[in-house]
Amino acid sequence: MKLIAAALVLAAGPALADCPPPAQMQEAARAWLAGERLPDPGAATVEDAACAYDAYRQVLQAEMGSPVGWKVGFTSKPAQERFGVTAPVAGALFAPMILKDGSEVSLAGSRSPFYEADLVVTVADAAINEATTREQVAASLSDVRPFIELPDMALAEGVKPTGPIMAAYGVIPWRGVIGQGVAMADLPDPVADLAALTVSLKAGGAEPVTGTGEMLLGHPLDVVLWLIGHGGARLEPGQMISLGSLSPLVEAKPGLTVTADYRIGGRPMTVSARLAD
């Protein structure tokens, strides 16, 4: 689990951390699990957020089990600019957060829910931990899958969502709906195909928003390289990696059906979610 802390520390620089008290972060985690909002943890830098998140994540893991993967946030320029950071951060994903394609997602347990188009890749081979090129990463992945993420900006009233605050809470994942993917082996050129990936996200009668694979650190596989290059723990076969935003955040409202249509290597992928009270 030192992956998250290491990633945050390396992104922050050499300054010593002023870590929020672990008991404070554990209490915040218990409150979040109970449906309450999250306070300002007092993490002034992303290095402060590293030790803060460690205590917070321990409570989530005790409740939801070992992580099934990782969410990498701030992988697009607009996201970095919005939150005032210059590098990604990461947090753990847990099994109860991941729902099947077409699921009805009740927003009753959320506080300030949004939706966005995302992208997931699945680890196939532990050799990924030694990868240094996009080609090596691609060879160690089993598939790429469509993903509608539903983050919950569950911060207390008046708390501005800065990079350190978001990092202290593992980029606040809440729910995500995942669809049937495409095997890496079925792509003519996985590296080129991932860069050229397109997505169209639509809900209700709103105008669709579009994105491309190049929005993710310039290339989706560079997100994985960042994750393994700044980590202290090994990625394991079967783990999923949520690579980041391919669309703007849109406020989630009951009654909407959200659909994301992807195109990769000449193949379609799609995923949808029905938002309910």
Number of C-alpha atoms within 10 A of each C-alpha: 16 14 21 27 27 22 25 29 23 17 18 21 11 9 10 11 18 15 18 20 13 16 12 14 25 20 15 22 23 15 14 20 15 10 14 17 19 21 18 19 22 16 24 18 25 27 27 26 31 31 25 31 30 21 22 22 22 18 18 20 14 9 12 15 13 15 17 17 22 23 21 24 26 26 26 22 15 14 19 16 12 13 16 14 19 16 19 22 32 30 29 25 28 21 13 12 15 18 19 15 20 16 15 17 19 14 19 12 16 20 17 16 20 20 23 25 30 26 23 23 27 22 24 20 16 15 17 23 20 13 18 15 13 18 14 17 23 24 18 19 23 18 21 25 21 28 34 29 26 29 22 22 19 21 21 14 10 8 13 12 18 17 27 28 28 25 29 34 26 26 24 24 21 20 25 25 23 24 21 15 22 19 15 22 13 11 18 12 13 22 20 16 18 22 19 16 21 19 25 19 26 20 19 11 7 8 10 14 16 17 19 21 24 18 19 24 20 15 20 25 25 19 22 25 19 18 26 21 17 19 21 15 14 15 22 17 16 16 16 23 24 26 28 26 26 25 21 16 16 13 13 22 17 13 13 15 18 20 23 24 18 25 18 21 20 10 13 15 18 21 24 24 27 19 18 15 11
